[in-house]
Every structure is written in structure tokens, then in C-alpha cells.
């Protein structure tokens, strides 16, 4: 019988229903040493990871394939794909785990992959320093930390994408990105109408199955979840920043049933609307 692959926020920490961080940074050695330098197969539903290795060696197991790690290299893992690692005891590097809000990962790779970095490339020192700045900001907990971390993550995603060779699939990937970008534009204009994914597919001249396949390839989500995430982002802002009732927020977002809205919110956020508002208010006091 095939063993189920566990879902984690951080490896070994089963918090999939309630993420308690936006960005997490640690050395690769700090976690892998506690597991005999081997991170077993697992996956993340809502988190992406960048692992940067500048010395040592190991293997990455990505979607069932084993890739030998030759530093310097960056491993990108979007939400969804199963992955695992084996590291040498002298490994030096960082692992950054970030809540994927469907922005940063959209400009990085679509699939889990290892990107080998050319040490002679003039941008390699900049990539190295950006990873180190993330670690410094994460440890420092200073004012403006979240904004800087988001900016540094975007820089890393862009640099990794630039180093990556997409090969013959590049045109297909670019087309998928354009379809998803167009879908996001439509959703931004019409999300309060709660239009189903099948109607968006029709507007894009695609079948619902093809749209779902394209969205999953680019974001790791279904088309329905991508569409719903826009409503949930709006709901989170309303809950955190206003005193509007859950029923009013639900109606304003186009939900005919507040109970259904609450179920959707819990599914996507991991908390009920009232609990989410309570945690947000507690964090500002």
C-alpha cells in the first residue's frame, strides 16, 4: 500500500490548518541535523520554499526524481509537489519558507526544480547577499521587516527565474502565465459577483478543464481556489480593518448565504471569520 505523503508548514511541524508565520528563515543544517541530515518526502499546501546552498552536497527528491545538488544552487518548491532532501553534514545554506499569496511564486518557476547558479555570473554575489539580507531581517525583527522581506523575496524569485533555463517548454509556460494573468484581471473586476470558474473559462475562450490545468500548472491551485482567494483576501481586510458584521461582509462579496461564506473562509484561511478578526485585533493591541 502506498504511504501517504504528509503535509507540513515546516518539516516535522503539522500546522497545515493554521499557519503561524508569513516568512520563516533558518539554516539548512539547523533543521536537517535533527533528522540525520535527511528530510523525508512531504508537501506544502500554501507555502513555497527557496533553499540556497553555497557549500556542501546532497540530493533533492522532486516529484519522484532525484537531482544531485552542486553548489551554488537554489531549489524552488511551489505549493503542492512532494519533495525531500538528503544533505551532507558540511552543508551550508538557508531555507526560506513563505506563505504563498499567489504573487511571488508567480514570477518564479512553475514546478519544483533545482537551479544551478554560475559562480562567474556577475549577479551571483547579489543573489547571495539577498539571501543573507533575508536571514538578517528575519533575525532582527526590526521596523519595516515585513515589507523588506517581501521585497527581497521578489528579488530572489526574479533572479532565480533569470538564471533558470526553461528549455523547449518556455513558450508553453509563458502562455500559461498569460492566461493566468488575464484570469486574475477578470477576477479583480468581477470577484464580488461570485462568477464560477466555468464562466471565466468561457470568457477566456478555454474549456473549464483546460483552464483548471493551466492555473494548477502556474499556481499550484485549482481555478476555483484562485478565484475564491481574491474574495478571501478582501474578506480578511474587511474583518481586520472594519467593524462590519460577517453577514454584511458576506453580502458585500456576493455570497447569498453567510454560512456558506463562513465555511469557505475557514477552508481557505484555517479560521472562522470571527476567530480571524479576534486574532487580528489581538495582534494590534
N, C-alpha and C positions, 0 to 999 in steps of 0.2 A: 504494500500500500504506500502511495506517495505521501511523504511527510509535508504537512502544511508549512509554508514559509511565513514566519512571524512578521508582524508589522510593528515598527517602533518609531518613536520620535528620535531618541538617541539609542544606540545599540545597547540592549540589555535593560532598557527602561520602557516599560509598556504603558505609555501615556497617550496612546493614539487618539483617545476621545477628548483629551483636554490639553492641548499644547500650552506649556507654561513659559515659552520664550519666543522671541521674534528671530533673533540671531544667536547662535551658540558657536563658540570657537574654543578649540583645545588642541594640544599637540596630538599627533597620531599615536605617539608612544604612551601618553597618559591613559588612554582607554584600552588600546590593544594589548599592553603589557599585562593587564589584569585578566586577559583571555588567552594567555600563552601566545600572544602575537598573531592570533587568528580570529578574525571577525566572521562569524558564520553567516550563511545566507539569510537575508532579511529584506524588507522593503519599507518605504515610507509612503504614506498616502498623501500627505500635504506638505512634505518637506523636500527640498533639494539640497544637494551637498556638493561642495568643491573640496577635494583633497589635493593638497600641493606637497609634493615630495621633492626635496632638493639633495638628499643623500640617502644611501641605503639601497635596499632592493625589496622585491616581493612579487606577488601576483594579485591581479584583480579578477574576480569572477563576475562577469557582467552578462546577464541574460543567457547563462549556461555556457559562455565561452571564457576561457582563461587567457588573460593577457599579461605577459611578463612586464614588470614595471622597471623602466630605465630612467632614472632621474637626470635632469629635472623634467617633471611631468605633472600634469593636472588631470585628475579624474573628475568628470562631471556626472552626477547621478540625479536625474529629474525624479519627480514623484512617480511611483509605480513599479519600475523594473526591479526584480530581485537582484541582489548583489552581495558580494562578500569579499574579504581580503585576507591575504597572508603577508606578513611583513617580517623582514629581518630585524634582529634585535638592535641593530645600529641605525634603524630608520630615523630620519629627521624630516619633519614636515608638520603641516597643520591640516585640520579638518574643520570646515565651516558648514554648519547646518543652519538653513534659513527657511522660515515659513514662506512657502511659495504663494505669493499673491498674484501670480499669473502675469508678472511684469518682467522680473529679471531673467527668469529661465526662458522667456520667450525670445531673448536675443542670444541665447547660448545654444548648445547642442540640443537636438531633439531626443536623442537616445543616450543611454548611459554609455560613456566611452572614455578612453584614455587619450589625452592629447599630449604628445611628446613635444617638449619645448626646445628649440635650438639655442644652446648657450651663447652662440655668437650673435643671435638676433639682438639688435640694439634695444628692443622693447622688453627683453627678458629681465634685466635688472629692475625695470619699472614694475613688472608683474610681481617679482619677488618682494619688492618694497611695499606694494599694495597689500599683499597678504600679511606682511609684518605689521602694517598700519592697522589692519583689521584686528589682529591679535592685541595690539597696544590699546586701541579704543575699547575693545571688549573688556580688557582687564582694568582699564582706567575708570570706567563708569563716570565720565565727565559730562558736563552740559553739552547738549547738541549731539550726543553719542548716536542716537538712532538715525538721524539724518545723515551723518557721516558714514555710518555702517552701510546704509542703503546705497549711498554714492559709491563707496568702494566696491560693493558687490557688483554694481552695474559696470564699473571699470573692469573688474575681473572677468565678468561674463563677456564683455566686448573684446578684451584681449585674447581670451581663450578661443572665442569664435574666429578671431583673425588668424590665430596660429593653426587652427584646425583645417585640415584638408577634407572637404566634403566629397570629393571624387565625383563619379558619374551620377550620384543621387542629388547633387546640388540643385539642379533645376526643379526636381520634384519637391525638395524641401522648401525652396523659395516659393513655389506655387502654393504649397500648403500654408506657409506663413502668410501669404497674401490673402488666402481665403479666410484664415482665422482673424486677420486684422480687419477685413471687411465685415465679418460677423460681429466683432467687438464694436465696430462703428454702429452697426444696426442696433445692437443690444443697448448701447449707450443712449440711443434716441427713443427706443420703444420698450425699455425694460419695465416701465410702470404698467404696460398693457398685458404683461404675462403671456406673451406670444409663445406658442410651443416651438420646439426645435424643428419640427416638420415644416412649419410656415417659414421660418428663417431659411431653411434649405431651399424652399421654392423660390424665395426672393433672390437667392444666390445662384439659381439655376443648377442645383445639385439635388441628388436624392438624399433623403434623411440618412440612409446607411453610409453613403459616401461622406457626407458632412461629419457624421459621428467619427468615421475613421480618420479623417483629416484632423479634426480637433484633438482626438486622442493622441495622434502622432506628434502634434506640436506641443500640447499642454499636459498630456497625461490624464486628462479628464474626458468625460463624455460631453457631448454638445449641451445636453440638458444641464449638467453641473456647471459648465462655463456660463451659461445664460443665467442660471439661478444665483451664481456667485455675485453677479452685479447687483441683484436685489438684496442679497445678504450684506454686501458692503454698505449699501445705502441704509439698510436697517440698523447695522451696527453704529453708524454715525448718528442716526436719529436717537437710538437708545442711549448712547453715551453723552450726546450734546444737548438733548432736548428733554422736556418733561412729558412729551406726548405719550398717550396710552398705547399699549400693544395693539389694541383694536384699531386705533387711528393710524398707526404706522402701517399695519397690515392693509387697511383700506387704501392708504395713500400709495402703496406699492402695487395695487391692483389685485390683491388677494380677496376673494369673495368670502373667505372663511378664515377667521383669526386662528382657529385651532389648527387648520392646515398650515398656515403661516408659521405658527409656533413649532410644528413638527419639522417643517423644512429648515427652520433656523437651528433647531437642536441638531439636526443631521449634519448641517454644514459647519456649524460653529462649535458644537460639542456642549453647549449650554442652552438652557431655555432663555428666551428674551429677558425675563425678569432677573434671572441669575446673572446674565451677561451685564445688564445695567448695574446690578449691585456690585459686581467685581470692578467695573469701570469707575463707579462713584467712589468705591473704597480706595482705589489706587490714586485718586486725586485729592484725598483728604490728608 
